[in-house]
């Protein structure tokens, strides 16, 4: 904590019996910016600052989920703006969404905001058939994330959707 401006921990981000990411810092040292997020994938992502009474004040800790898909999505959505802001850039520019047509139909979304991995083909978003956060093949080919607000209805093929470039 004394030498780093930001610490990124991958895995063990949830609250299960084998999730040690939070406790390794000592819970009393953490001042949570957020303890989890209502999103899919990546619900257990968390961010904290070392408490001001430690020797490491103003140090950020970002806890990413362990599944590769969840880790990459949450790093893109939370780490990128953090690094922009810490380097004097406008953090709002780190996650600029744009609207494009989606070639595929999209299922309804439950109670969490959902980010689906996709790729661009002839200017359209093409959804990967598996959105399981442990699937790594789609990570290597993904160009974009499709953003769907919580409780969104299903969308027919050809709908305009907000996307974020990887």
C-alpha positions in Angstrom: 0.0 0.0 0.0 2.8 2.4 0.7 4.5 2.0 -2.7 1.5 1.7 -5.0 -1.1 4.3 -6.1 -3.6 1.6 -6.9 -3.8 -2.1 -6.1 -5.8 -4.5 -8.3 -6.8 -7.9 -6.8 -8.3 -10.5 -9.1 -10.3 -13.3 -7.6 -11.7 -13.8 -4.1 -13.8 -10.7 -4.5 -17.1 -12.1 -3.2 -18.0 -13.0 0.3 -17.7 -16.8 0.3 -15.7 -19.0 2.5 -12.6 -18.9 0.2 -12.9 -15.2 -0.8 -9.9 -13.5 0.9 -9.4 -10.4 -1.2 -11.1 -8.0 1.2 -9.8 -9.5 4.5 -6.2 -9.6 3.4 -6.1 -5.8 3.8 -7.9 -5.9 7.2 -11.5 -4.8 7.0 -10.9 -2.0 9.4 -8.4 -0.5 6.9 -10.9 -0.3 4.0 -13.2 2.6 3.3 -15.5 1.3 0.6 -16.3 3.4 -2.4 -18.6 0.6 -3.3 -18.8 -3.0 -1.9 -20.4 -4.6 -4.9 -22.3 -3.6 -8.0 -25.7 -4.7 -9.4 -24.3 -5.7 -12.8 -23.8 -8.9 -14.8 -21.1 -10.1 -15.2 -19.1 -8.7 -12.3 -21.5 -8.3 -9.3 -18.7 -8.9 -6.7 -16.4 -6.2 -8.0 -15.5 -3.7 -5.2 -13.5 -0.6 -4.7 -12.1 0.9 -1.6 -9.6 3.4 -0.3 -7.2 2.7 2.5 -8.5 4.6 5.5 -7.0 8.0 6.2 -5.6 6.8 9.6 -3.3 4.3 7.8 0.1 5.2 6.3 -1.4 4.7 2.9 -4.2 7.3 2.6 -5.6 8.0 -0.8 -4.5 4.6 -2.1 -7.2 2.8 -4.1 -7.9 -0.9 -4.0 -10.0 -2.5 -6.8 -11.2 -6.0 -6.2 -12.0 -7.7 -9.5 -14.0 -11.0 -9.8 -12.0 -14.2 -10.6 -13.9 -15.3 -13.7 -11.9 -14.0 -16.7 -15.0 -12.5 -18.5 -16.1 -10.8 -15.3 -12.6 -9.5 -14.5 -12.1 -8.0 -18.0 -15.6 -6.4 -18.1 -15.2 -4.9 -14.7 -11.6 -3.7 -15.4 -12.9 -2.0 -18.5 -15.7 -0.3 -16.7 -14.0 0.6 -13.4 -10.3 0.4 -13.7 -10.1 2.4 -16.9 -11.9 5.5 -15.5 -9.9 5.2 -12.3 -6.6 5.3 -14.2 -7.9 8.2 -16.4 -8.7 10.2 -13.3 -5.5 9.4 -11.5 -3.5 10.6 -14.4 -5.2 13.9 -14.7 -7.5 12.9 -17.6 -11.3 13.3 -17.7 -12.6 10.0 -16.2 -15.8 10.5 -18.1 -13.9 10.0 -21.4 -12.9 6.5 -20.4 -16.3 5.0 -20.9 -17.9 6.7 -23.9 -20.8 4.6 -25.3 -22.0 4.9 -28.8 -25.1 3.6 -30.4 -25.0 0.9 -33.2 -27.3 -1.7 -34.7 -27.2 -5.2 -33.2 -27.5 -8.0 -35.8 -28.9 -10.4 -33.2 -31.9 -10.4 -31.0 -31.2 -9.8 -27.3 -32.9 -11.5 -24.4 -34.7 -9.7 -21.6 -32.4 -8.5 -18.8 -33.1 -9.3 -15.1 -32.5 -7.0 -12.1 -28.9 -6.2 -12.9 -27.5 -4.0 -15.6 -25.9 -6.4 -18.1 -22.9 -6.1 -20.4 -22.7 -8.6 -23.2 -19.5 -9.4 -25.1 -19.8 -8.9 -28.9 -17.8 -8.1 -32.0 -18.2 -5.7 -34.9 -19.0 -7.1 -38.3 -19.8 -4.6 -41.1 -20.6 -1.9 -38.6 -23.1 -4.1 -36.6 -22.8 -5.7 -33.2 -22.7 -9.4 -33.2 -23.4 -11.2 -29.9 -21.3 -14.2 -28.8 -23.5 -17.2 -28.3 -22.1 -17.9 -24.9 -22.0 -15.1 -22.3 -20.7 -17.3 -19.5 -18.1 -15.3 -17.6 -15.7 -18.3 -17.6 -15.6 -18.6 -21.4 -12.3 -17.2 -22.6 -12.6 -17.7 -26.4 -15.0 -14.8 -26.7 -12.7 -12.5 -24.7 -10.0 -12.9 -27.3 -12.4 -11.9 -30.1 -14.6 -9.3 -28.4 -14.4 -5.7 -29.7 -17.3 -4.2 -27.8 -19.6 -4.5 -24.8 -23.3 -4.1 -25.3 -24.9 -2.3 -22.4 -28.5 -3.2 -21.3 -30.1 -1.5 -18.3 -31.6 -3.6 -15.6 -35.1 -5.0 -16.4 -34.8 -4.3 -20.1 -37.2 -6.1 -22.3 -36.1 -8.4 -25.1 -35.0 -6.7 -28.3 -35.5 -7.9 -31.8 -32.6 -8.3 -34.3 -31.7 -4.9 -35.8 -32.3 -2.9 -32.6 -30.0 0.1 -31.8 -27.9 -0.6 -28.7 -25.3 1.3 -26.7 -21.8 -0.2 -27.0 -18.5 0.5 -25.4 -15.3 -0.3 -27.3 -12.9 -2.7 -25.6 
